[in-house]
Amino acid sequence: MAHPKHKVSSTRRDKRRTNYKATVPTVVTCSNCGAAVLYHRVCPECGFYRGKLAIEKKAAE
């Protein structure tokens, strides 16, 4: 197993870890109903995707 020849300083270690971060999901508005939808996904409110009906949603009773 490999062993480091020199101690890695805390600054160098922290610089390496700066890229480990969570990204904010892209949220867009539905063109049909105006609800907030994740990008490239069917609208959970109305079932539309790219202006076309993708899935049938049951009407509220």
All heavy atoms as TSV, in Angstrom:
chain	resi	resn	atom	element	x	y	z
A	1	MET	N	N	0.839	-1.176	0.000
A	1	MET	CA	C	0.000	0.000	0.000
A	1	MET	C	C	0.884	1.239	0.000
A	1	MET	O	O	1.909	1.281	0.681
A	1	MET	CB	C	-0.890	-0.012	1.245
A	1	MET	CG	C	-1.982	0.999	1.180
A	1	MET	SD	S	-3.353	0.588	2.231
A	1	MET	CE	C	-2.971	1.498	3.685
A	2	ALA	N	N	0.512	2.243	-0.750
A	2	ALA	CA	C	1.325	3.443	-0.869
A	2	ALA	C	C	1.220	4.302	0.384
A	2	ALA	O	O	0.150	4.431	0.981
A	2	ALA	CB	C	0.875	4.246	-2.076
A	3	HIS	N	N	2.352	4.900	0.742
A	3	HIS	CA	C	2.392	5.800	1.891
A	3	HIS	C	C	2.920	7.145	1.428
A	3	HIS	O	O	3.859	7.207	0.618
A	3	HIS	CB	C	3.301	5.245	2.981
A	3	HIS	CG	C	2.761	4.003	3.607
A	3	HIS	ND1	N	1.689	4.020	4.453
A	3	HIS	CD2	C	3.135	2.711	3.482
A	3	HIS	CE1	C	1.435	2.779	4.845
A	3	HIS	NE2	N	2.297	1.968	4.253
A	4	PRO	N	N	2.362	8.242	1.947
A	4	PRO	CA	C	2.852	9.558	1.548
A	4	PRO	C	C	4.263	9.801	2.077
A	4	PRO	O	O	4.603	9.407	3.197
A	4	PRO	CB	C	1.845	10.530	2.178
A	4	PRO	CG	C	1.202	9.770	3.273
A	4	PRO	CD	C	1.233	8.332	2.862
A	5	LYS	N	N	5.067	10.434	1.241
A	5	LYS	CA	C	6.446	10.708	1.636
A	5	LYS	C	C	6.527	11.920	2.557
A	5	LYS	O	O	7.401	11.988	3.414
A	5	LYS	CB	C	7.274	10.950	0.381
A	5	LYS	CG	C	8.741	10.651	0.548
A	5	LYS	CD	C	9.404	10.474	-0.777
A	5	LYS	CE	C	10.362	9.322	-0.694
A	5	LYS	NZ	N	11.064	9.046	-1.906
A	6	HIS	N	N	5.589	12.877	2.342
A	6	HIS	CA	C	5.566	14.083	3.169
A	6	HIS	C	C	4.153	14.332	3.655
A	6	HIS	O	O	3.181	13.897	3.025
A	6	HIS	CB	C	6.030	15.294	2.360
A	6	HIS	CG	C	7.423	15.154	1.837
A	6	HIS	ND1	N	8.536	15.235	2.628
A	6	HIS	CD2	C	7.887	14.902	0.580
A	6	HIS	CE1	C	9.630	15.054	1.885
A	6	HIS	NE2	N	9.251	14.839	0.632
A	7	LYS	N	N	4.053	15.052	4.772
A	7	LYS	CA	C	2.739	15.382	5.316
A	7	LYS	C	C	2.035	16.365	4.380
A	7	LYS	O	O	2.645	17.327	3.914
A	7	LYS	CB	C	2.891	16.005	6.702
A	7	LYS	CG	C	1.567	16.411	7.317
A	7	LYS	CD	C	1.745	17.061	8.674
A	7	LYS	CE	C	0.401	17.513	9.198
A	7	LYS	NZ	N	0.512	18.104	10.525
A	8	VAL	N	N	0.749	16.120	4.134
A	8	VAL	CA	C	-0.048	17.045	3.321
A	8	VAL	C	C	-0.577	18.118	4.255
A	8	VAL	O	O	-1.241	17.812	5.256
A	8	VAL	CB	C	-1.221	16.302	2.636
A	8	VAL	CG1	C	-2.093	17.256	1.866
A	8	VAL	CG2	C	-0.681	15.225	1.727
A	9	SER	N	N	-0.275	19.382	3.929
A	9	SER	CA	C	-0.702	20.470	4.795
A	9	SER	C	C	-2.217	20.624	4.755
A	9	SER	O	O	-2.892	20.206	3.803
A	9	SER	CB	C	-0.040	21.784	4.367
A	9	SER	OG	O	-0.554	22.194	3.118
A	10	SER	N	N	-2.774	21.242	5.791
A	10	SER	CA	C	-4.223	21.419	5.863
A	10	SER	C	C	-4.723	22.304	4.729
A	10	SER	O	O	-5.822	22.079	4.203
A	10	SER	CB	C	-4.624	22.014	7.204
A	10	SER	OG	O	-3.979	23.263	7.403
A	11	THR	N	N	-3.927	23.263	4.298
A	11	THR	CA	C	-4.329	24.131	3.194
A	11	THR	C	C	-4.422	23.343	1.894
A	11	THR	O	O	-5.398	23.455	1.156
A	11	THR	CB	C	-3.309	25.282	3.020
A	11	THR	OG1	O	-3.182	25.974	4.261
A	11	THR	CG2	C	-3.760	26.232	1.947
A	12	ARG	N	N	-3.420	22.517	1.628
A	12	ARG	CA	C	-3.427	21.713	0.404
A	12	ARG	C	C	-4.567	20.700	0.435
A	12	ARG	O	O	-5.247	20.464	-0.561
A	12	ARG	CB	C	-2.084	21.004	0.253
A	12	ARG	CG	C	-1.914	20.280	-1.065
A	12	ARG	CD	C	-0.512	19.752	-1.222
A	12	ARG	NE	N	0.452	20.800	-1.462
A	12	ARG	CZ	C	0.780	21.275	-2.656
A	12	ARG	NH1	N	0.198	20.799	-3.732
A	12	ARG	NH2	N	1.671	22.217	-2.793
A	13	ARG	N	N	-4.808	20.101	1.580
A	13	ARG	CA	C	-5.913	19.151	1.730
A	13	ARG	C	C	-7.258	19.847	1.496
A	13	ARG	O	O	-8.119	19.332	0.782
A	13	ARG	CB	C	-5.885	18.566	3.139
A	13	ARG	CG	C	-7.003	17.598	3.431
A	13	ARG	CD	C	-7.219	17.438	4.924
A	13	ARG	NE	N	-7.646	18.703	5.509
A	13	ARG	CZ	C	-7.412	19.073	6.764
A	13	ARG	NH1	N	-6.730	18.284	7.571
A	13	ARG	NH2	N	-7.837	20.220	7.225
A	14	ASP	N	N	-7.436	21.019	2.065
A	14	ASP	CA	C	-8.700	21.741	1.920
A	14	ASP	C	C	-8.911	22.237	0.495
A	14	ASP	O	O	-10.048	22.269	0.013
A	14	ASP	CB	C	-8.763	22.908	2.901
A	14	ASP	CG	C	-8.816	22.429	4.348
A	14	ASP	OD1	O	-9.126	21.238	4.565
A	14	ASP	OD2	O	-8.545	23.232	5.249
A	15	LYS	N	N	-7.828	22.609	-0.192
A	15	LYS	CA	C	-7.958	23.028	-1.599
A	15	LYS	C	C	-8.426	21.878	-2.469
A	15	LYS	O	O	-9.191	22.061	-3.404
A	15	LYS	CB	C	-6.626	23.569	-2.122
A	15	LYS	CG	C	-6.354	25.008	-1.740
A	15	LYS	CD	C	-5.296	25.610	-2.620
A	15	LYS	CE	C	-3.931	25.302	-2.085
A	15	LYS	NZ	N	-2.875	25.997	-2.821
A	16	ARG	N	N	-7.988	20.678	-2.160
A	16	ARG	CA	C	-8.413	19.510	-2.919
A	16	ARG	C	C	-9.896	19.217	-2.678
A	16	ARG	O	O	-10.602	18.754	-3.560
A	16	ARG	CB	C	-7.563	18.302	-2.502
A	16	ARG	CG	C	-7.840	17.048	-3.301
A	16	ARG	CD	C	-6.973	15.892	-2.881
A	16	ARG	NE	N	-7.245	15.444	-1.526
A	16	ARG	CZ	C	-6.380	15.524	-0.511
A	16	ARG	NH1	N	-5.174	16.032	-0.681
A	16	ARG	NH2	N	-6.703	15.099	0.689
A	17	ARG	N	N	-10.398	19.512	-1.505
A	17	ARG	CA	C	-11.777	19.189	-1.154
A	17	ARG	C	C	-12.780	20.273	-1.542
A	17	ARG	O	O	-13.966	20.106	-1.284
A	17	ARG	CB	C	-11.868	18.959	0.348
A	17	ARG	CG	C	-11.155	17.698	0.785
A	17	ARG	CD	C	-11.263	17.512	2.268
A	17	ARG	NE	N	-10.537	16.317	2.684
A	17	ARG	CZ	C	-10.342	15.977	3.946
A	17	ARG	NH1	N	-10.812	16.726	4.919
A	17	ARG	NH2	N	-9.683	14.887	4.239
A	18	THR	N	N	-12.346	21.361	-2.151
A	18	THR	CA	C	-13.275	22.449	-2.459
A	18	THR	C	C	-14.286	22.063	-3.524
A	18	THR	O	O	-15.348	22.663	-3.594
A	18	THR	CB	C	-12.532	23.705	-2.950
A	18	THR	OG1	O	-11.781	23.381	-4.106
A	18	THR	CG2	C	-11.650	24.278	-1.881
A	19	ASN	N	N	-13.984	21.072	-4.366
A	19	ASN	CA	C	-14.899	20.699	-5.433
A	19	ASN	C	C	-16.004	19.764	-4.977
A	19	ASN	O	O	-16.914	19.481	-5.750
A	19	ASN	CB	C	-14.130	20.050	-6.580
A	19	ASN	CG	C	-13.207	21.023	-7.253
A	19	ASN	OD1	O	-13.590	22.169	-7.466
A	19	ASN	ND2	N	-12.003	20.590	-7.573
A	20	TYR	N	N	-15.955	19.278	-3.754
A	20	TYR	CA	C	-16.988	18.386	-3.250
A	20	TYR	C	C	-18.128	19.231	-2.704
A	20	TYR	O	O	-18.151	19.587	-1.535
A	20	TYR	CB	C	-16.455	17.472	-2.147
A	20	TYR	CG	C	-15.332	16.580	-2.581
A	20	TYR	CD1	C	-14.328	16.220	-1.709
A	20	TYR	CD2	C	-15.260	16.087	-3.878
A	20	TYR	CE1	C	-13.302	15.384	-2.092
A	20	TYR	CE2	C	-14.232	15.260	-4.275
A	20	TYR	CZ	C	-13.256	14.904	-3.370
A	20	TYR	OH	O	-12.249	14.082	-3.759
A	21	LYS	N	N	-19.083	19.570	-3.557
A	21	LYS	CA	C	-20.201	20.375	-3.085
A	21	LYS	C	C	-21.476	19.938	-3.788
A	21	LYS	O	O	-21.443	19.384	-4.889
A	21	LYS	CB	C	-19.947	21.859	-3.347
A	21	LYS	CG	C	-19.716	22.205	-4.790
A	21	LYS	CD	C	-19.447	23.687	-4.959
A	21	LYS	CE	C	-19.111	23.979	-6.385
A	21	LYS	NZ	N	-17.767	24.358	-6.625
A	22	ALA	N	N	-22.580	20.170	-3.152
A	22	ALA	CA	C	-23.878	19.823	-3.720
A	22	ALA	C	C	-24.288	20.893	-4.721
A	22	ALA	O	O	-24.018	22.080	-4.526
A	22	ALA	CB	C	-24.925	19.704	-2.624
A	23	THR	N	N	-24.938	20.481	-5.800
A	23	THR	CA	C	-25.406	21.436	-6.793
A	23	THR	C	C	-26.897	21.676	-6.600
A	23	THR	O	O	-27.643	20.772	-6.203
A	23	THR	CB	C	-25.169	20.914	-8.220
A	23	THR	OG1	O	-25.833	19.664	-8.369
A	23	THR	CG2	C	-23.681	20.728	-8.490
A	24	VAL	N	N	-27.322	22.874	-6.896
A	24	VAL	CA	C	-28.726	23.235	-6.781
A	24	VAL	C	C	-29.463	22.690	-8.000
A	24	VAL	O	O	-29.027	22.897	-9.129
A	24	VAL	CB	C	-28.880	24.771	-6.705
A	24	VAL	CG1	C	-30.345	25.160	-6.638
A	24	VAL	CG2	C	-28.124	25.321	-5.512
A	25	PRO	N	N	-30.575	21.974	-7.809
A	25	PRO	CA	C	-31.295	21.437	-8.961
A	25	PRO	C	C	-31.927	22.550	-9.786
A	25	PRO	O	O	-32.362	23.571	-9.241
A	25	PRO	CB	C	-32.363	20.539	-8.337
A	25	PRO	CG	C	-32.526	21.046	-6.956
A	25	PRO	CD	C	-31.196	21.600	-6.553
A	26	THR	N	N	-31.969	22.350	-11.109
A	26	THR	CA	C	-32.557	23.336	-12.003
A	26	THR	C	C	-34.068	23.188	-11.973
A	26	THR	O	O	-34.607	22.137	-12.305
A	26	THR	CB	C	-32.039	23.128	-13.435
A	26	THR	OG1	O	-30.617	23.140	-13.411
A	26	THR	CG2	C	-32.526	24.224	-14.354
A	27	VAL	N	N	-34.748	24.253	-11.554
A	27	VAL	CA	C	-36.199	24.240	-11.466
A	27	VAL	C	C	-36.744	25.225	-12.492
A	27	VAL	O	O	-36.284	26.360	-12.587
A	27	VAL	CB	C	-36.666	24.629	-10.050
A	27	VAL	CG1	C	-38.178	24.651	-9.954
A	27	VAL	CG2	C	-36.101	23.666	-9.030
A	28	VAL	N	N	-37.714	24.767	-13.289
A	28	VAL	CA	C	-38.350	25.616	-14.293
A	28	VAL	C	C	-39.848	25.628	-14.037
A	28	VAL	O	O	-40.366	24.818	-13.263
A	28	VAL	CB	C	-38.059	25.114	-15.732
A	28	VAL	CG1	C	-36.589	25.219	-16.058
A	28	VAL	CG2	C	-38.546	23.706	-15.920
A	29	THR	N	N	-40.561	26.539	-14.689
A	29	THR	CA	C	-42.013	26.571	-14.546
A	29	THR	C	C	-42.642	25.783	-15.684
A	29	THR	O	O	-42.177	25.826	-16.823
A	29	THR	CB	C	-42.539	28.016	-14.569
A	29	THR	OG1	O	-42.114	28.638	-15.774
A	29	THR	CG2	C	-42.016	28.802	-13.393
A	30	CYS	N	N	-43.717	25.093	-15.373
A	30	CYS	CA	C	-44.435	24.305	-16.371
A	30	CYS	C	C	-45.117	25.251	-17.349
A	30	CYS	O	O	-45.750	26.231	-16.950
A	30	CYS	CB	C	-45.465	23.419	-15.671
A	30	CYS	SG	S	-46.487	22.476	-16.806
A	31	SER	N	N	-44.993	24.957	-18.632
A	31	SER	CA	C	-45.596	25.819	-19.650
A	31	SER	C	C	-47.107	25.676	-19.681
A	31	SER	O	O	-47.807	26.557	-20.187
A	31	SER	CB	C	-45.020	25.487	-21.028
A	31	SER	OG	O	-45.295	24.136	-21.348
A	32	ASN	N	N	-47.634	24.590	-19.124
A	32	ASN	CA	C	-49.076	24.354	-19.154
A	32	ASN	C	C	-49.782	24.934	-17.926
A	32	ASN	O	O	-50.743	25.672	-18.057
A	32	ASN	CB	C	-49.356	22.854	-19.260
A	32	ASN	CG	C	-50.813	22.557	-19.492
A	32	ASN	OD1	O	-51.433	23.157	-20.353
A	32	ASN	ND2	N	-51.349	21.642	-18.723
A	33	CYS	N	N	-49.276	24.596	-16.725
A	33	CYS	CA	C	-49.977	25.016	-15.508
A	33	CYS	C	C	-49.203	26.024	-14.667
A	33	CYS	O	O	-49.753	26.615	-13.753
A	33	CYS	CB	C	-50.325	23.794	-14.661
A	33	CYS	SG	S	-48.885	22.958	-13.971
A	34	GLY	N	N	-47.909	26.214	-14.929
A	34	GLY	CA	C	-47.115	27.195	-14.192
A	34	GLY	C	C	-46.508	26.676	-12.905
A	34	GLY	O	O	-45.937	27.450	-12.137
A	35	ALA	N	N	-46.611	25.381	-12.640
A	35	ALA	CA	C	-46.039	24.799	-11.425
A	35	ALA	C	C	-44.524	24.667	-11.563
A	35	ALA	O	O	-43.983	24.621	-12.668
A	35	ALA	CB	C	-46.658	23.433	-11.157
A	36	ALA	N	N	-43.828	24.615	-10.440
A	36	ALA	CA	C	-42.375	24.420	-10.432
A	36	ALA	C	C	-42.069	22.958	-10.725
A	36	ALA	O	O	-42.608	22.057	-10.082
A	36	ALA	CB	C	-41.798	24.818	-9.091
A	37	VAL	N	N	-41.206	22.723	-11.722
A	37	VAL	CA	C	-40.893	21.363	-12.170
A	37	VAL	C	C	-39.378	21.227	-12.295
A	37	VAL	O	O	-38.703	22.162	-12.722
A	37	VAL	CB	C	-41.543	21.072	-13.544
A	37	VAL	CG1	C	-41.286	19.650	-13.975
A	37	VAL	CG2	C	-43.018	21.372	-13.528
A	38	LEU	N	N	-38.848	20.056	-11.925
A	38	LEU	CA	C	-37.447	19.778	-12.183
A	38	LEU	C	C	-37.231	19.664	-13.686
A	38	LEU	O	O	-38.101	19.164	-14.411
A	38	LEU	CB	C	-37.021	18.476	-11.510
A	38	LEU	CG	C	-36.867	18.532	-10.003
A	38	LEU	CD1	C	-36.627	17.142	-9.456
A	38	LEU	CD2	C	-35.752	19.451	-9.593
A	39	TYR	N	N	-36.081	20.115	-14.156
A	39	TYR	CA	C	-35.764	20.148	-15.568
A	39	TYR	C	C	-35.745	18.736	-16.159
A	39	TYR	O	O	-35.304	17.785	-15.506
A	39	TYR	CB	C	-34.398	20.817	-15.738
A	39	TYR	CG	C	-34.182	21.469	-17.072
A	39	TYR	CD1	C	-35.042	22.433	-17.544
A	39	TYR	CD2	C	-33.105	21.104	-17.865
A	39	TYR	CE1	C	-34.832	23.038	-18.765
A	39	TYR	CE2	C	-32.879	21.698	-19.082
A	39	TYR	CZ	C	-33.756	22.670	-19.528
A	39	TYR	OH	O	-33.558	23.256	-20.749
A	40	HIS	N	N	-36.227	18.572	-17.389
A	40	HIS	CA	C	-36.282	17.306	-18.118
A	40	HIS	C	C	-37.147	16.256	-17.422
A	40	HIS	O	O	-36.865	15.059	-17.491
A	40	HIS	CB	C	-34.884	16.715	-18.360
A	40	HIS	CG	C	-34.068	17.512	-19.308
A	40	HIS	ND1	N	-32.992	18.254	-18.892
A	40	HIS	CD2	C	-34.173	17.706	-20.632
A	40	HIS	CE1	C	-32.460	18.865	-19.938
A	40	HIS	NE2	N	-33.161	18.548	-21.005
A	41	ARG	N	N	-38.219	16.706	-16.766
A	41	ARG	CA	C	-39.121	15.776	-16.098
A	41	ARG	C	C	-40.560	16.180	-16.340
A	41	ARG	O	O	-40.866	17.331	-16.596
A	41	ARG	CB	C	-38.837	15.712	-14.602
A	41	ARG	CG	C	-37.594	14.874	-14.323
A	41	ARG	CD	C	-37.104	15.024	-12.909
A	41	ARG	NE	N	-35.900	14.266	-12.666
A	41	ARG	CZ	C	-34.695	14.603	-13.070
A	41	ARG	NH1	N	-34.518	15.681	-13.800
A	41	ARG	NH2	N	-33.647	13.870	-12.772
A	42	VAL	N	N	-41.451	15.213	-16.236
A	42	VAL	CA	C	-42.878	15.456	-16.422
A	42	VAL	C	C	-43.398	16.268	-15.237
A	42	VAL	O	O	-42.991	16.053	-14.098
A	42	VAL	CB	C	-43.635	14.117	-16.530
A	42	VAL	CG1	C	-45.133	14.341	-16.622
A	42	VAL	CG2	C	-43.150	13.328	-17.721
A	43	CYS	N	N	-44.307	17.187	-15.515
A	43	CYS	CA	C	-44.900	18.013	-14.462
A	43	CYS	C	C	-45.744	17.125	-13.553
A	43	CYS	O	O	-46.637	16.418	-14.022
A	43	CYS	CB	C	-45.762	19.113	-15.079
A	43	CYS	SG	S	-46.613	20.121	-13.840
A	44	PRO	N	N	-45.486	17.163	-12.239
A	44	PRO	CA	C	-46.267	16.313	-11.335
A	44	PRO	C	C	-47.698	16.795	-11.160
A	44	PRO	O	O	-48.558	16.036	-10.742
A	44	PRO	CB	C	-45.484	16.387	-10.020
A	44	PRO	CG	C	-44.738	17.663	-10.092
A	44	PRO	CD	C	-44.431	17.890	-11.543
A	45	GLU	N	N	-47.966	18.063	-11.475
A	45	GLU	CA	C	-49.304	18.621	-11.284
A	45	GLU	C	C	-50.241	18.260	-12.439
A	45	GLU	O	O	-51.358	17.825	-12.217
A	45	GLU	CB	C	-49.218	20.145	-11.143
A	45	GLU	CG	C	-48.311	20.610	-10.016
A	45	GLU	CD	C	-48.848	20.210	-8.647
A	45	GLU	OE1	O	-50.073	20.224	-8.468
A	45	GLU	OE2	O	-48.022	19.886	-7.783
A	46	CYS	N	N	-49.792	18.478	-13.679
A	46	CYS	CA	C	-50.693	18.304	-14.823
A	46	CYS	C	C	-50.303	17.146	-15.749
A	46	CYS	O	O	-51.100	16.736	-16.587
A	46	CYS	CB	C	-50.774	19.601	-15.631
A	46	CYS	SG	S	-49.218	20.100	-16.390
A	47	GLY	N	N	-49.084	16.623	-15.639
A	47	GLY	CA	C	-48.679	15.482	-16.458
A	47	GLY	C	C	-48.160	15.861	-17.832
A	47	GLY	O	O	-47.993	15.007	-18.686
A	48	PHE	N	N	-47.874	17.146	-18.072
A	48	PHE	CA	C	-47.373	17.584	-19.371
A	48	PHE	C	C	-45.854	17.583	-19.385
A	48	PHE	O	O	-45.210	17.793	-18.357
A	48	PHE	CB	C	-47.880	18.992	-19.686
A	48	PHE	CG	C	-49.211	19.016	-20.386
A	48	PHE	CD1	C	-50.364	18.636	-19.732
A	48	PHE	CD2	C	-49.300	19.415	-21.703
A	48	PHE	CE1	C	-51.584	18.658	-20.358
A	48	PHE	CE2	C	-50.521	19.436	-22.357
A	48	PHE	CZ	C	-51.666	19.049	-21.682
A	49	TYR	N	N	-45.270	17.340	-20.573
A	49	TYR	CA	C	-43.832	17.433	-20.776
A	49	TYR	C	C	-43.592	18.006	-22.160
A	49	TYR	O	O	-44.099	17.478	-23.151
A	49	TYR	CB	C	-43.161	16.060	-20.653
A	49	TYR	CG	C	-41.663	16.098	-20.908
A	49	TYR	CD1	C	-40.805	16.745	-20.027
A	49	TYR	CD2	C	-41.122	15.515	-22.042
A	49	TYR	CE1	C	-39.447	16.795	-20.261
A	49	TYR	CE2	C	-39.759	15.553	-22.282
A	49	TYR	CZ	C	-38.933	16.192	-21.389
A	49	TYR	OH	O	-37.583	16.254	-21.620
A	50	ARG	N	N	-42.883	19.101	-22.261
A	50	ARG	CA	C	-42.574	19.801	-23.511
A	50	ARG	C	C	-43.838	20.138	-24.317
A	50	ARG	O	O	-43.878	19.975	-25.528
A	50	ARG	CB	C	-41.601	18.982	-24.355
A	50	ARG	CG	C	-40.247	18.802	-23.676
A	50	ARG	CD	C	-39.273	18.077	-24.551
A	50	ARG	NE	N	-38.923	18.881	-25.713
A	50	ARG	CZ	C	-38.198	18.459	-26.733
A	50	ARG	NH1	N	-37.738	17.229	-26.731
A	50	ARG	NH2	N	-37.929	19.244	-27.741
A	51	GLY	N	N	-44.885	20.554	-23.616
A	51	GLY	CA	C	-46.108	20.991	-24.277
A	51	GLY	C	C	-47.055	19.890	-24.686
A	51	GLY	O	O	-48.093	20.155	-25.287
A	52	LYS	N	N	-46.715	18.629	-24.361
A	52	LYS	CA	C	-47.572	17.509	-24.735
A	52	LYS	C	C	-47.961	16.729	-23.489
A	52	LYS	O	O	-47.193	16.656	-22.528
A	52	LYS	CB	C	-46.844	16.566	-25.700
A	52	LYS	CG	C	-46.471	17.203	-27.016
A	52	LYS	CD	C	-45.655	16.247	-27.856
A	52	LYS	CE	C	-45.102	16.960	-29.083
A	52	LYS	NZ	N	-44.052	16.204	-29.736
A	53	LEU	N	N	-49.148	16.127	-23.519
A	53	LEU	CA	C	-49.615	15.315	-22.410
A	53	LEU	C	C	-48.814	14.016	-22.379
A	53	LEU	O	O	-48.845	13.223	-23.314
A	53	LEU	CB	C	-51.105	15.014	-22.553
A	53	LEU	CG	C	-51.753	14.285	-21.389
A	53	LEU	CD1	C	-51.674	15.137	-20.126
A	53	LEU	CD2	C	-53.189	13.952	-21.702
A	54	ALA	N	N	-48.055	13.811	-21.306
A	54	ALA	CA	C	-47.204	12.620	-21.210
A	54	ALA	C	C	-47.881	11.523	-20.399
A	54	ALA	O	O	-47.798	10.347	-20.750
A	54	ALA	CB	C	-45.867	12.993	-20.573
A	55	ILE	N	N	-48.537	11.903	-19.297
A	55	ILE	CA	C	-49.228	10.915	-18.468
A	55	ILE	C	C	-50.587	11.480	-18.085
A	55	ILE	O	O	-50.750	12.686	-17.922
A	55	ILE	CB	C	-48.414	10.561	-17.198
A	55	ILE	CG1	C	-48.065	11.808	-16.388
A	55	ILE	CG2	C	-47.172	9.794	-17.531
A	55	ILE	CD1	C	-47.433	11.523	-15.046
A	56	GLU	N	N	-51.556	10.588	-17.969
A	56	GLU	CA	C	-52.912	10.998	-17.567
A	56	GLU	C	C	-52.923	11.184	-16.044
A	56	GLU	O	O	-52.506	10.298	-15.291
A	56	GLU	CB	C	-53.929	9.926	-17.951
A	56	GLU	CG	C	-54.324	9.961	-19.399
A	56	GLU	CD	C	-55.188	11.159	-19.764
A	56	GLU	OE1	O	-55.935	11.642	-18.899
A	56	GLU	OE2	O	-55.074	11.603	-20.905
A	57	LYS	N	N	-53.402	12.338	-15.593
A	57	LYS	CA	C	-53.556	12.597	-14.172
A	57	LYS	C	C	-55.019	12.433	-13.819
A	57	LYS	O	O	-55.894	12.889	-14.537
A	57	LYS	CB	C	-53.091	14.018	-13.821
A	57	LYS	CG	C	-51.620	14.284	-14.120
A	57	LYS	CD	C	-50.707	13.421	-13.297
A	57	LYS	CE	C	-50.595	13.979	-11.909
A	57	LYS	NZ	N	-49.611	13.312	-11.080
A	58	LYS	N	N	-55.309	11.766	-12.707
A	58	LYS	CA	C	-56.691	11.594	-12.254
A	58	LYS	C	C	-57.212	12.919	-11.719
A	58	LYS	O	O	-56.492	13.633	-10.995
A	58	LYS	CB	C	-56.774	10.515	-11.190
A	58	LYS	CG	C	-56.438	9.128	-11.720
A	58	LYS	CD	C	-56.573	8.101	-10.636
A	58	LYS	CE	C	-56.206	6.732	-11.186
A	58	LYS	NZ	N	-56.213	5.710	-10.149
A	59	ALA	N	N	-58.445	13.252	-12.033
A	59	ALA	CA	C	-59.051	14.497	-11.561
A	59	ALA	C	C	-59.332	14.392	-10.067
A	59	ALA	O	O	-59.659	13.320	-9.541
A	59	ALA	CB	C	-60.341	14.767	-12.315
A	60	ALA	N	N	-59.186	15.509	-9.371
A	60	ALA	CA	C	-59.450	15.542	-7.923
A	60	ALA	C	C	-60.946	15.367	-7.705
A	60	ALA	O	O	-61.767	16.006	-8.337
A	60	ALA	CB	C	-58.977	16.858	-7.332
A	61	GLU	N	N	-61.288	14.465	-6.781
A	61	GLU	CA	C	-62.694	14.188	-6.535
A	61	GLU	C	C	-63.200	14.892	-5.317
A	61	GLU	O	O	-62.550	15.181	-4.407
A	61	GLU	CB	C	-62.907	12.683	-6.409
A	61	GLU	CG	C	-62.564	11.970	-7.683
A	61	GLU	CD	C	-62.634	10.456	-7.519
A	61	GLU	OE1	O	-63.258	9.992	-6.553
A	61	GLU	OE2	O	-62.046	9.762	-8.364
